[in-house]
Amino acid sequence: MNKKEQAEKVLKIVKDYKSHSNKELEFAMDFIQEDFNYTKESLIKLTEHLDKLEVTYNAVLKEYNQELKNENR
């Protein structure tokens, strides 16, 4: 079963979780936990990347402004 099919199955289970077996609930919980961990890791990596971009941009901006200052003297 591919990820899309698994996600569809989980959605069906979650919509009516009271009528599903423990095995199906466990499947849904495992899928959700895996997705949660993947999303969390992605956000951490993106945050680190964004921080590095900000530092780089600020360094370039500082140099740019310094050069503009020097040109106007």
KAGI-V901635 format. One line per field, one symbol per residue. ss: DSSP state (H for helix, E for strand, L for the rest). burial: + if it has 9 or more other ideal C-beta (glycine too) atoms within 8 Angstrom, else -. Layout:
# KAGI-V901635
ss = ???
burial = ???
This chain:
# KAGI-V901635
ss = LLHHHHHHHHHHHHHLHHHLLHHHHHHHHHHHHHHHHHHHHHHHHHHHHHHHHHHHHHHHHHHHHHHHHHHLL
burial = -----++-++--+---+--+---++-++--++-----------------------------------------
